[in-house]
Amino acid sequence: MRTVGRLCLLAAVASVLATAEAGAQGPIKIGFLSPLSGAIAAAGKDMYSGCELYWQETGWRVAGRKLEVTLEDNEGLPATALTKLRKLVESDRVHVVAGVILSNVAYALVPYIEQQGIPTLYPINSADDLTQRKRPRWLVRTGFSAGGNMHPFGEYAAKVLGYRKVVTIGLDYAFGWETVGGFHKAFEDNGGQVIQKLWVPLNVQDYGPYLAQVKKDADAVFVVALGRWTLLFAKQYAESGLKGRVPLIAGGTYNDEHVLPQLGDESLGVVSAHHYSASLETPANQRFRAAFEKAYHRLPSFYSENCYTGARILGEAVRAIGGKVEDRPALVAALRQVKITDAPRGPVEMDAYGNPTQNIYIRKVERVGGKLQNTVIHTYPAVSQFWKYDPEEFLKQPVYSREFPPCRHC
C-alpha cells in the first residue's frame, strides 16, 4: 500500500510539474490571416468563426498551454497578406500561422513561409501544387485540392447526369483554372466534351457578355464562383434566358452556405460537388451545426467547418508533441499524421503528399422548410486528390491552368 501511495504521489507531482512547465513556457501564439474586408469578407469571417468556436470549446487551451490568437485582415490581396504575415512572424513572434483563402494569396506567401521556417496551416486554400509538384516543407493543407474535388464531379456529370457537352465559366485565377481543370479532365476521361471555356476577371461587374457567348448546343454550364461573384452570376444567369434551357452545375463554393441564404429560387436545382454540406445528417455535423448557429446565428459554411476541423487538427498535433510548439519540425511532422474519424464533414486523413483524403458530396439546391439547402444526393467516400489516377503518372502532367487541359473540342 505504501508503494502504491508513493506512486500516486509521484504521479500527482509529475502532473503538477508538467502543468507548471507548460505555464512557464507561456502561451501558444497563433497568427490568423483572413480577408475580413473586400469581395469575400463573409467567407473570411466564417473562417475565423469556425476556429474561434473550436477554441472556445477547448477553453482557449491546448496541452496545458493557453492560446493567444492574433487576427489580421489580409483583404484578399497578396501584397497585404505578405505584409501582415511579416508582422505576425517578426513582430508578434507567433509559433504558427493559419488562414488564407484565395489561391493567388496562398502561392504568394509560400517563399516567405519557407524562408522563415514557420509552421503554417492552410485550412481552406485549395491551390493544387501546394500538395503536388511544389510541396512546401513548412506548410500543411487541411482543406482540399481544387482540382481533386472536381474529379468525382466530372465523372458524375458524364455518367449519372448524362451530359455530353459542357461549357465552363471560371474566375480567371489559379482557383478558377484548377477547379475547371479537375472537372474538365475527369469529364472528358468519362466520355464528355468541354466545348467552350470562358474566363472572367476578378473585377467583373457584368456577366452578360460572357453568358451571351455560351454555345447553343451545350448540355450544361459549369460555373466556378463564390461570394459576390455568385450573387452577380445567379441573378444574370436567371435573366439571360439560359435558365430552364441549359442546366447549371457548379464547383462547391458557388452555392456554399456562406452565400446560399442570399440566393433565391433562381438557384433551385443547381447540382454541385464539395467536401461539406451543412445539411449532412451525421451526429458530428448536427452537433457542430447546432453549436455554430447558437454562437453566430447563421448557417455554418464549408469555410467555418474547414477552420473548425483545422483548429482541431492543430490541437491534436500540439497534444501529440506535448505542447512543445517551439520544436517546429516536430509540429509540422505531427500535423501531417493527424487522423480524424468524426469531423463534421466526415473522416479526414492526410495523404502522403499532405492533402486530406475525405468524402466528396454531390449536392442539389432544394428548398426545405422554407430555406435553401445543399441536399446531399450522392457520396464518394475517401476521395484522394488524385482520384482514380496513378499519382506518379498524374504528377507528370502540368498543374491545371488556363491552357491545361487543352480545349480539344472548343
C-alpha positions in Angstrom: 0.0 0.0 0.0 2.9 2.3 0.8 4.4 1.7 -2.6 1.1 2.4 -4.3 0.7 5.6 -2.3 4.2 6.7 -3.2 3.5 6.1 -6.9 0.2 8.1 -6.8 2.1 10.9 -5.0 4.8 10.8 -7.6 2.3 10.8 -10.5 0.5 13.8 -8.9 3.7 15.7 -8.5 4.7 14.9 -12.1 1.3 16.2 -13.3 1.7 19.4 -11.4 5.3 19.9 -12.6 4.2 19.3 -16.2 1.4 21.9 -15.9 3.8 24.3 -14.3 6.3 23.8 -17.1 3.7 24.3 -19.7 2.6 27.5 -18.0 6.2 28.7 -17.7 6.5 28.2 -21.5 4.0 30.9 -22.0 1.0 30.9 -24.4 1.0 29.2 -27.8 0.8 32.1 -30.3 -1.2 31.7 -33.4 -1.4 34.2 -36.2 -4.6 34.1 -38.3 -4.8 35.7 -41.8 -8.3 36.1 -43.1 -10.0 38.5 -45.6 -12.3 40.5 -43.3 -13.0 43.2 -45.9 -13.5 43.1 -49.7 -15.4 40.8 -52.0 -15.0 37.6 -49.9 -15.3 39.2 -46.4 -18.3 36.9 -45.5 -16.2 33.8 -46.2 -13.3 35.3 -44.2 -15.5 35.9 -41.2 -16.8 32.4 -41.4 -13.2 31.1 -41.4 -12.3 32.8 -38.2 -15.7 31.9 -36.6 -15.0 28.2 -37.2 -11.6 28.3 -35.5 -13.0 30.5 -32.7 -15.8 28.0 -31.9 -13.4 25.2 -31.5 -11.0 27.2 -29.4 -13.9 28.3 -27.2 -14.9 24.7 -26.7 -11.4 23.9 -25.5 -11.3 26.8 -23.2 -8.6 28.5 -25.3 -6.1 26.0 -24.1 -4.2 23.0 -25.6 -1.7 20.6 -24.0 -1.8 22.7 -20.8 -0.9 26.0 -22.5 -3.1 29.0 -23.2 -3.8 30.0 -26.7 -3.2 33.6 -27.8 -4.6 34.4 -31.3 -3.8 37.5 -33.4 -6.3 38.1 -36.2 -5.2 40.1 -39.3 -7.3 41.2 -42.2 -5.4 40.4 -45.5 -8.1 42.0 -47.6 -7.8 39.1 -50.1 -4.7 40.8 -51.6 -1.3 39.1 -51.9 0.8 42.2 -51.1 -1.4 43.0 -48.0 -1.2 39.3 -46.9 2.6 39.3 -47.1 2.9 42.5 -45.1 0.6 41.1 -42.4 2.4 37.8 -42.4 5.8 39.5 -41.8 4.2 41.3 -38.9 2.9 38.1 -37.3 6.3 36.3 -37.7 8.8 39.1 -37.0 6.9 41.4 -34.5 4.3 39.2 -32.9 6.6 36.1 -32.8 3.8 33.6 -33.4 4.5 29.9 -33.3 2.0 29.0 -36.0 0.3 30.8 -38.9 -3.1 29.8 -40.3 -5.8 31.1 -42.6 -5.8 32.3 -46.3 -8.5 31.7 -48.9 -7.5 32.9 -52.4 -5.0 30.8 -54.3 -3.0 33.7 -55.6 -2.5 34.8 -52.0 -1.7 31.3 -50.9 1.0 30.8 -53.5 2.5 34.3 -52.9 3.1 33.6 -49.2 5.0 30.3 -49.7 8.5 31.7 -50.4 8.4 33.7 -47.1 7.0 30.8 -45.2 9.8 28.5 -46.4 12.5 31.2 -45.8 11.3 31.7 -42.2 10.6 28.0 -41.5 7.3 29.0 -39.8 4.8 26.2 -39.4 1.7 27.2 -41.4 -1.7 25.7 -41.7 -4.0 26.3 -44.7 -7.4 25.1 -43.6 -9.2 26.5 -46.7 -6.8 27.2 -49.5 -7.0 24.7 -52.3 -4.1 25.6 -54.6 -3.3 22.2 -56.2 0.5 22.4 -56.3 0.8 23.0 -52.6 0.4 19.3 -52.2 1.5 18.1 -55.6 4.6 19.2 -57.6 5.8 22.1 -55.3 5.2 20.8 -51.8 6.5 23.3 -49.2 8.3 21.8 -46.2 6.6 24.1 -43.6 3.1 24.2 -44.9 0.2 21.7 -44.3 -3.1 21.9 -46.0 -6.2 20.5 -44.1 -8.8 21.8 -46.5 -8.9 20.4 -50.1 -7.4 20.4 -53.5 -9.4 22.4 -56.0 -8.8 20.1 -59.0 -9.0 17.0 -56.8 -12.5 17.8 -55.5 -13.8 18.1 -59.1 -12.5 14.7 -60.4 -15.5 12.8 -59.0 -17.9 15.5 -60.2 -16.6 15.2 -63.8 -17.3 11.5 -63.7 -20.8 12.2 -62.1 -21.7 14.8 -64.7 -20.8 12.4 -67.6 -22.1 9.1 -66.2 -25.0 10.0 -63.9 -26.3 13.3 -65.2 -25.6 12.1 -68.8 -24.2 15.4 -70.1 -22.1 15.1 -73.3 -21.2 18.8 -74.0 -20.4 21.3 -71.3 -19.4 25.0 -71.3 -17.3 26.2 -68.4 -17.2 29.7 -66.9 -14.5 30.3 -64.4 -12.8 33.1 -62.5 -9.5 33.9 -64.2 -7.0 33.0 -61.5 -5.5 29.8 -60.0 -8.6 28.6 -58.1 -10.8 29.0 -61.2 -8.2 27.3 -63.5 -7.7 24.4 -61.2 -11.4 23.8 -60.4 -12.3 23.9 -64.1 -9.2 21.8 -64.9 -10.2 18.9 -62.5 -13.7 18.8 -63.8 -12.5 19.1 -67.4 -10.1 16.2 -67.2 -12.4 13.8 -65.4 -15.4 14.8 -67.5 -13.6 14.1 -70.8 -12.0 10.9 -69.4 -15.5 9.6 -68.9 -16.7 10.4 -72.4 -17.8 14.1 -72.2 -16.6 17.1 -74.1 -15.8 20.6 -72.8 -16.8 22.7 -75.9 -16.0 26.2 -74.6 -14.0 27.7 -71.7 -14.8 31.3 -70.7 -12.6 33.1 -68.2 -13.9 36.0 -66.2 -11.7 38.7 -64.5 -11.9 39.1 -60.7 -13.1 42.7 -61.1 -16.1 41.6 -63.3 -19.2 43.7 -62.8 -21.3 42.2 -65.6 -21.5 38.5 -66.6 -23.8 39.4 -69.5 -21.1 39.5 -72.2 -19.9 36.1 -71.1 -23.3 34.5 -70.9 -24.1 35.8 -74.4 -21.2 33.7 -75.7 -22.4 30.3 -74.3 -22.7 27.9 -77.2 -26.3 26.9 -78.1 -25.5 23.2 -78.2 -24.3 23.0 -74.6 -26.0 20.3 -72.4 -25.0 22.3 -69.3 -22.9 25.2 -68.0 -20.3 24.5 -65.2 -19.5 27.6 -63.2 -16.8 28.5 -60.6 -17.7 31.4 -58.4 -18.0 32.4 -54.7 -19.1 35.4 -52.6 -20.2 38.5 -54.6 -19.4 36.7 -57.9 -22.0 34.1 -57.1 -24.7 36.7 -56.4 -24.0 38.5 -59.6 -23.8 35.4 -61.7 -27.0 33.8 -60.3 -29.1 37.0 -61.0 -27.7 37.4 -64.5 -28.0 33.7 -65.4 -31.7 33.8 -64.5 -32.1 36.9 -66.6 -30.1 35.6 -69.6 -32.7 33.1 -70.9 -30.3 30.2 -70.2 -32.1 29.1 -67.0 -34.6 26.4 -67.8 -32.9 25.7 -71.1 -29.4 24.9 -70.1 -28.9 23.3 -66.6 -26.4 24.9 -64.3 -23.8 22.8 -62.4 -21.1 24.2 -60.2 -18.0 23.9 -58.1 -18.8 23.7 -54.4 -18.0 27.3 -53.4 -20.7 28.6 -55.8 -23.6 27.7 -53.6 -21.8 27.2 -50.4 -23.7 28.2 -47.2 -21.7 31.5 -46.9 -23.8 32.8 -49.8 -26.7 30.3 -50.1 -29.1 32.3 -47.8 -28.8 35.3 -50.1 -29.8 33.3 -53.2 -33.4 32.7 -54.4 -35.5 30.4 -56.5 -33.2 31.0 -59.5 -30.7 28.6 -57.8 -33.1 25.7 -57.2 -31.9 22.6 -58.8 -28.2 23.6 -59.1 -26.0 20.5 -58.7 -22.5 20.9 -57.2 -19.8 18.9 -55.6 -17.9 19.7 -52.4 -16.5 18.0 -49.3 -19.1 19.6 -47.0 -22.7 20.5 -46.7 -24.4 22.0 -43.7 -27.3 19.6 -44.3 -25.3 16.4 -43.6 -27.3 14.2 -41.3 -24.5 12.9 -39.2 -24.2 13.2 -35.4 -20.9 15.1 -35.7 -22.3 17.6 -38.1 -25.6 18.1 -36.3 -23.6 18.9 -33.1 -21.4 21.3 -35.0 -24.2 23.0 -36.8 -26.3 23.5 -33.7 -23.3 25.0 -31.8 -22.3 27.2 -34.7 -25.9 28.5 -35.2 -26.2 29.2 -31.5 -22.9 31.1 -31.3 -23.2 33.1 -34.6 -26.9 33.0 -35.7 -26.1 31.8 -39.2 -25.5 28.5 -41.0 -22.0 27.1 -41.0 -20.3 27.2 -44.3 -17.5 25.0 -45.6 -15.2 27.9 -44.6 -16.3 27.6 -41.0 -16.3 23.8 -40.9 -12.8 23.6 -42.5 -11.4 26.0 -39.9 -13.2 24.3 -37.1 -11.7 21.0 -38.2 -8.4 22.6 -39.0 -8.2 24.0 -35.5 -8.9 20.6 -34.1 -6.2 19.1 -36.3 -3.8 21.7 -35.0 -4.8 20.9 -31.4 -4.3 17.1 -31.9 -0.8 17.8 -33.3 0.1 20.0 -30.5 -1.0 17.4 -27.9 0.9 14.8 -29.8 4.2 16.7 -29.2 3.3 17.6 -25.6 2.7 21.2 -26.3 6.2 21.9 -27.4 5.4 24.1 -30.4 8.8 25.6 -30.3 10.0 22.4 -31.9 8.9 23.4 -35.4 9.9 20.2 -37.3 8.1 18.1 -34.8 5.0 20.2 -35.0 4.8 20.0 -38.8 5.5 16.3 -38.7 2.7 15.8 -36.2 0.3 17.9 -38.4 0.9 15.5 -41.3 0.0 12.5 -39.2 -3.4 13.5 -37.7 -6.5 11.4 -38.5 -10.0 12.5 -37.6 -12.8 10.0 -37.9 -15.7 12.2 -36.7 -15.2 15.7 -38.3 -18.4 17.4 -39.2 -17.5 16.9 -42.9 -16.8 13.2 -42.3 -13.5 11.2 -41.9 -10.3 13.2 -42.7 -6.9 11.6 -43.2 -3.8 13.2 -44.6 -2.2 11.5 -47.6 1.5 11.1 -48.3 1.5 14.4 -50.1 0.0 16.4 -47.3 -3.6 16.7 -48.6 -6.7 15.4 -46.9 -8.4 12.2 -48.2 -12.1 12.7 -47.5 -15.6 12.3 -48.7 -16.9 14.3 -51.7 -20.6 15.0 -51.7 -22.8 15.7 -54.7 -25.4 18.3 -53.6 -28.5 19.7 -55.1 -30.1 23.0 -54.1 -33.5 22.4 -52.7 -36.0 24.4 -50.5 -36.6 22.7 -47.2 -38.7 24.3 -44.5 -38.8 27.5 -46.5 -35.0 27.7 -46.7 -32.5 26.7 -49.4 -30.1 23.9 -48.6 -27.5 21.8 -50.3 -29.1 18.4 -50.1 -26.6 15.5 -50.4 -27.7 13.2 -53.2 -24.6 11.1 -53.6 -21.4 10.4 -51.6 -18.0 9.5 -53.0 -16.1 8.1 -49.9 -12.4 8.6 -49.1 -11.5 10.6 -52.2 -7.8 11.3 -52.8 -6.7 14.4 -54.6 -5.6 12.1 -57.4 -9.0 10.3 -57.6 -8.6 7.1 -59.6 -5.4 8.3 -61.3 -2.0 6.9 -60.5 -0.2 9.7 -58.5 3.2 9.2 -60.2 1.6 9.4 -63.7 -0.7 12.3 -62.7 2.2 14.4 -61.5 3.9 14.2 -64.9 1.2 16.4 -66.3 1.3 20.2 -65.8 -0.7 21.8 -63.0 -4.2 22.7 -64.1 -4.2 26.1 -65.7 -5.7 28.4 -68.3 -4.1 26.2 -71.0 -4.3 22.8 -69.4 -6.2 20.6 -70.1 -6.3 22.0 -73.7 -9.8 22.6 -75.0 -9.7 20.0 -77.8 -13.4 20.3 -78.5 -13.7 24.1 -78.4 
